Amino acid sequence: MCLELTDFFPERLRYHWTTLGLHCETVREIRIRVDRKVRVVAEHEITLPFVYGERELEDIFRYLCHDSVYAYDEERRQGYLSVEGGHRVGITGEVTRVDGGYLVKYIRYINIRIAHACKGIARTVAPYLQDAGGRGQPLNTLIISPPGLGKTTLLRDLIRIVSNGEYGFRGVSVGVIDERGELAGAYRGSATLDCGERTDVVTGGDKGYGIAILVRTFSPRVIAIDEIGKDSDAAAIVHAGVSGCAVFATAHGNSLEDVMKNKRLEELIMLQIFDRFIILSSDEKDLRYFEIWNREGVRICGRNLLQGPVS
């Protein structure tokens, strides 16, 4: 992970950031809009006293691409870049059609989402995600929340806990499918965020390919996947299940009913693929909460505060 916010900016734009007293540990997002004041989302939203124009946004983008813009065309098609440390940089503006898809031609809006490895954040949910036999075996789990509430952070810590054998888990091999490099902070194939001692990571490719590689050659006990919802995702999860792997996954939504509006996710839920559902929410003070439901639709844990990382 980056140590300073200045790591996201070329040298000539770093001066402002050195005087603000802001740190990566407390900042969640940096929102940059052409000819508008920069805004930082931390505990509260902060409006900064400076503005970037078109040239500055282009310079930031080129810097994050290490001046190899064309090497990042595939990510640009998807509207984001993954940078070292697991941070995701959203980009948009004017798009153009290229080879049946779209590519951002003029970048006018940038959102830097800063990844945080909050070790211990999952300790309060861990006891609910184990088999009833006291053997510390992980159960198939789907984490559901709206964007920005930390489902990827929670998933990452669950991976670490299960891999290391903490909070009642035995410690087993975990395979991570990290398509965007955000879950494990994968950079050039290596995880830069702590995902545990027994974890192997597949970066790039789709979920089906990653699961096939892991099942054939690494024999994971758990497979972890971020942000499911496509037809191919459902097929990949079924493959993992019939291969004897437990599955940890996340999906966008406000509730179990909301997620079931997605036909493919509804099919997985009706097949009772998942044993546990963790629903994340927040309040007006931006405190995060969780509820846990079992496969029969019974709430087994009411709304509780999601505790911060262990100090």
C-alpha positions as CSV (number, residue, x, y, z in Angstrom):
1,M,0.0,0.0,0.0
2,C,1.1,3.6,-0.5
3,L,2.6,5.4,2.5
4,E,1.7,8.9,1.3
5,L,-1.1,10.4,-0.8
6,T,1.6,12.1,-2.9
7,D,2.4,8.7,-4.4
8,F,-0.7,9.1,-6.6
9,F,0.6,12.3,-8.2
10,P,3.4,13.4,-10.5
11,E,6.1,15.4,-8.9
12,R,4.9,18.8,-10.1
13,L,1.5,18.3,-8.4
14,R,2.7,17.0,-5.0
15,Y,3.2,20.3,-3.2
16,H,-0.5,20.8,-2.2
17,W,-0.7,17.3,-0.8
18,T,2.3,17.7,1.4
19,T,0.7,20.6,3.3
20,L,-2.7,19.1,4.1
21,G,-1.9,16.7,6.9
22,L,-3.9,13.9,5.2
23,H,-2.8,10.2,5.3
24,C,-3.7,7.1,3.3
25,E,-4.7,5.4,6.5
26,T,-7.7,7.7,7.0
27,V,-8.6,8.6,3.4
28,R,-11.0,6.4,1.4
29,E,-11.4,8.3,-1.9
30,I,-9.9,11.3,-3.8
31,R,-12.4,12.7,-6.3
32,I,-10.9,14.8,-9.0
33,R,-13.2,16.6,-11.5
34,V,-11.9,18.9,-14.2
35,D,-12.1,22.6,-13.2
36,R,-13.7,21.7,-9.9
37,K,-12.2,21.7,-6.4
38,V,-10.8,18.4,-5.4
39,R,-12.7,16.5,-2.8
40,V,-11.4,13.9,-0.3
41,V,-13.6,11.4,1.4
42,A,-12.3,10.4,4.8
43,E,-14.4,10.3,8.0
44,H,-16.1,13.3,6.4
45,E,-16.0,14.8,3.0
46,I,-13.3,17.5,2.7
47,T,-13.2,20.1,-0.1
48,L,-9.7,21.1,-0.9
49,P,-8.7,24.7,-1.9
50,F,-7.3,23.9,-5.3
51,V,-8.5,22.9,-8.8
52,Y,-7.1,20.7,-11.5
53,G,-7.7,21.4,-15.2
54,E,-7.6,19.1,-18.2
55,R,-3.8,19.1,-18.4
56,E,-3.5,18.1,-14.8
57,L,-5.9,15.2,-15.1
58,E,-4.1,13.9,-18.2
59,D,-0.8,14.2,-16.3
60,I,-2.2,12.2,-13.3
61,F,-3.5,9.5,-15.6
62,R,-0.2,9.2,-17.5
63,Y,1.7,9.1,-14.2
64,L,-0.4,6.3,-12.9
65,C,0.2,4.4,-16.2
66,H,3.9,4.9,-15.8
67,D,3.8,6.8,-19.1
68,S,2.7,3.6,-20.9
69,V,-0.9,4.5,-21.7
70,Y,-1.4,1.9,-24.3
71,A,-0.3,-0.9,-22.0
72,Y,-3.4,-0.1,-19.9
73,D,-6.0,-0.1,-22.8
74,E,-7.8,-3.2,-21.4
75,E,-8.3,-1.6,-18.0
76,R,-9.3,1.7,-19.6
77,R,-12.1,-0.2,-21.5
78,Q,-13.5,-1.1,-18.1
79,G,-13.2,2.4,-16.7
80,Y,-10.5,2.0,-14.1
81,L,-6.9,1.3,-13.4
82,S,-5.5,-1.0,-10.7
83,V,-2.3,0.4,-9.2
84,E,0.2,-1.1,-6.8
85,G,-1.2,-1.6,-3.4
86,G,-4.7,-2.7,-4.5
87,H,-5.9,0.9,-5.1
88,R,-8.5,1.3,-7.9
89,V,-8.6,4.5,-10.0
90,G,-11.9,5.1,-11.7
91,I,-11.7,7.2,-14.9
92,T,-14.3,8.6,-17.2
93,G,-15.1,11.5,-19.5
94,E,-15.6,11.3,-23.2
95,V,-15.6,7.7,-24.5
96,T,-15.1,6.4,-28.0
97,R,-16.1,3.0,-29.5
98,V,-13.1,0.7,-30.2
99,D,-13.3,-2.9,-31.4
100,G,-16.9,-3.4,-30.2
101,G,-16.3,-1.8,-26.8
102,Y,-15.6,1.6,-25.4
103,L,-12.4,3.4,-24.4
104,V,-12.1,6.7,-22.4
105,K,-10.7,9.2,-24.9
106,Y,-10.6,12.4,-22.8
107,I,-10.3,11.8,-19.1
108,R,-12.1,14.5,-17.2
109,Y,-13.1,12.7,-13.9
110,I,-10.9,10.6,-11.7
111,N,-11.8,8.8,-8.5
112,I,-8.9,7.2,-6.5
113,R,-10.3,4.6,-4.2
114,I,-7.7,3.7,-1.6
115,A,-7.5,0.2,-0.3
116,H,-7.1,-0.5,3.4
117,A,-5.9,-3.7,4.9
118,C,-7.9,-3.6,8.1
119,K,-6.6,-6.6,10.0
120,G,-9.2,-7.9,12.5
121,I,-12.2,-6.2,10.9
122,A,-13.8,-9.6,10.3
123,R,-13.3,-11.0,13.7
124,T,-16.8,-10.2,14.8
125,V,-18.4,-12.2,11.9
126,A,-15.9,-15.1,11.9
127,P,-17.7,-17.3,14.5
128,Y,-20.9,-17.4,12.4
129,L,-19.0,-18.6,9.3
130,Q,-17.9,-22.0,10.7
131,D,-19.5,-25.4,10.6
132,A,-21.5,-26.5,13.7
133,G,-19.3,-29.4,14.4
134,G,-16.5,-27.3,16.0
135,R,-14.0,-28.3,13.4
136,G,-13.3,-24.8,12.2
137,Q,-14.4,-25.5,8.7
138,P,-15.5,-22.4,6.6
139,L,-19.0,-22.2,5.2
140,N,-20.0,-20.8,1.8
141,T,-20.5,-17.1,2.4
142,L,-21.9,-14.2,0.4
143,I,-21.1,-10.6,1.6
144,I,-23.8,-8.1,0.3
145,S,-23.5,-4.3,0.5
146,P,-23.9,-1.1,-1.5
147,P,-20.7,0.3,-3.0
148,G,-18.2,1.9,-0.6
149,L,-19.2,0.1,2.6
150,G,-16.1,-2.1,2.8
151,K,-17.2,-5.5,1.5
152,T,-13.9,-6.0,-0.3
153,T,-12.0,-5.0,2.9
154,L,-14.1,-7.5,4.9
155,L,-13.6,-10.3,2.4
156,R,-9.8,-9.7,2.4
157,D,-9.7,-10.0,6.2
158,L,-11.8,-13.2,6.1
159,I,-9.3,-14.6,3.6
160,R,-6.4,-13.8,5.9
161,I,-8.2,-15.2,9.0
162,V,-9.1,-18.5,7.4
163,S,-5.7,-18.8,5.7
164,N,-3.8,-18.2,9.0
165,G,-6.2,-20.2,11.2
166,E,-7.5,-17.5,13.5
167,Y,-10.7,-16.9,15.5
168,G,-11.7,-20.6,15.5
169,F,-10.7,-21.5,11.9
170,R,-8.2,-24.3,11.4
171,G,-6.0,-22.7,8.8
172,V,-6.5,-23.9,5.2
173,S,-5.3,-23.2,1.7
174,V,-7.2,-20.3,0.1
175,G,-7.3,-19.5,-3.6
176,V,-8.1,-15.9,-4.5
177,I,-9.4,-14.8,-7.9
178,D,-8.3,-11.1,-8.2
179,E,-9.5,-10.0,-11.6
180,R,-8.9,-6.2,-10.9
181,G,-5.9,-6.5,-8.6
182,E,-8.0,-4.9,-5.8
183,L,-8.7,-7.8,-3.5
184,A,-5.1,-8.9,-2.9
185,G,-3.5,-5.7,-4.0
186,A,-2.0,-7.8,-6.8
187,Y,0.7,-6.0,-8.8
188,R,2.6,-7.9,-11.5
189,G,1.1,-11.1,-10.1
190,S,2.2,-10.6,-6.5
191,A,-0.1,-9.8,-3.6
192,T,0.9,-6.6,-1.8
193,L,-1.9,-6.8,0.8
194,D,-1.8,-9.5,3.6
195,C,-4.1,-12.3,2.5
196,G,-2.6,-14.9,4.8
197,E,0.1,-17.6,4.9
198,R,-1.7,-20.3,2.9
199,T,-3.2,-18.1,0.1
200,D,-2.5,-18.3,-3.6
201,V,-3.7,-15.6,-6.0
202,V,-4.7,-15.6,-9.7
203,T,-4.6,-12.1,-11.2
204,G,-6.3,-11.2,-14.4
205,G,-8.4,-13.5,-16.5
206,D,-12.0,-14.3,-15.6
207,K,-13.4,-16.2,-12.6
208,G,-13.9,-19.4,-14.4
209,Y,-10.4,-19.5,-15.7
210,G,-9.0,-18.7,-12.3
211,I,-11.0,-21.3,-10.5
212,A,-10.0,-24.0,-13.0
213,I,-6.3,-23.2,-12.5
214,L,-6.6,-23.3,-8.7
215,V,-8.7,-26.4,-8.5
216,R,-6.5,-28.3,-10.9
217,T,-3.1,-27.4,-9.4
218,F,-3.4,-25.8,-6.0
219,S,-6.2,-27.8,-4.2
220,P,-7.7,-24.8,-2.2
221,R,-10.1,-25.5,0.6
222,V,-11.6,-22.0,0.0
223,I,-12.0,-19.9,-3.1
224,A,-12.6,-16.2,-2.7
225,I,-14.2,-14.1,-5.4
226,D,-15.1,-10.4,-5.4
227,E,-18.2,-8.8,-7.0
228,I,-20.2,-11.6,-8.6
229,G,-23.2,-11.1,-10.8
230,K,-22.6,-12.2,-14.3
231,D,-23.7,-15.5,-15.9
232,S,-20.1,-16.7,-16.0
233,D,-19.7,-15.9,-12.3
234,A,-22.6,-18.2,-11.4
235,A,-21.1,-21.0,-13.4
236,A,-17.7,-20.5,-11.8
237,I,-19.1,-20.7,-8.3
238,V,-21.0,-23.9,-9.1
239,H,-17.7,-25.3,-10.4
240,A,-16.0,-24.4,-7.2
241,G,-18.7,-25.9,-5.1
242,V,-18.8,-29.3,-6.9
243,S,-15.0,-29.3,-6.6
244,G,-15.3,-29.5,-2.8
245,C,-14.2,-25.9,-2.2
246,A,-16.0,-23.5,0.1
247,V,-16.7,-20.1,-1.5
248,F,-16.4,-16.6,-0.1
249,A,-17.9,-14.0,-2.5
250,T,-19.3,-10.4,-2.5
251,A,-22.1,-8.8,-4.4
252,H,-23.6,-5.3,-4.7
253,G,-27.0,-4.8,-3.0
254,N,-28.8,-3.4,0.0
255,S,-30.5,-6.6,1.1
256,L,-30.9,-10.3,0.2
257,E,-34.1,-9.4,-1.7
258,D,-32.2,-6.8,-3.6
259,V,-29.5,-9.2,-4.7
260,M,-32.1,-11.7,-5.9
261,K,-33.3,-9.3,-8.5
262,N,-30.2,-10.5,-10.4
263,K,-31.4,-13.7,-12.1
264,R,-28.1,-15.5,-11.8
265,L,-27.6,-14.6,-8.1
266,E,-31.2,-15.7,-7.5
267,E,-30.5,-19.1,-9.0
268,L,-27.4,-19.5,-6.7
269,I,-29.4,-18.5,-3.7
270,M,-32.4,-20.8,-4.5
271,L,-29.9,-23.7,-5.0
272,Q,-28.7,-22.9,-1.5
273,I,-25.1,-22.7,-2.6
274,F,-24.4,-20.2,0.2
275,D,-24.7,-21.2,3.8
276,R,-24.3,-17.6,5.2
277,F,-25.2,-14.1,4.0
278,I,-23.6,-11.1,5.5
279,I,-25.5,-7.8,4.9
280,L,-23.6,-4.6,5.4
281,S,-25.2,-1.2,6.1
282,S,-24.3,2.2,7.5
283,D,-26.0,5.0,9.4
284,E,-26.0,8.8,9.2
285,K,-22.7,8.9,11.2
286,D,-21.1,6.5,8.6
287,L,-20.8,3.7,11.2
288,R,-20.9,0.3,9.5
289,Y,-23.1,-2.6,10.7
290,F,-23.7,-6.2,9.8
291,E,-26.4,-8.8,9.9
292,I,-26.1,-12.5,9.2
293,W,-28.7,-14.8,7.7
294,N,-28.5,-18.6,7.0
295,R,-29.4,-20.5,3.9
296,E,-33.0,-21.0,5.1
297,G,-33.5,-17.2,5.3
298,V,-33.4,-17.1,9.1
299,R,-31.5,-14.2,10.6
300,I,-28.9,-15.7,13.0
301,C,-27.2,-12.4,14.0
302,G,-29.1,-9.1,14.4
303,R,-27.7,-5.7,13.4
304,N,-24.3,-5.3,15.1
305,L,-21.6,-2.7,14.8
306,L,-18.7,-3.9,12.6
307,Q,-15.8,-3.4,14.8
308,G,-12.6,-1.7,13.7
309,P,-9.3,-3.5,13.2
310,V,-7.3,-4.9,16.2
311,S,-4.7,-2.4,17.4
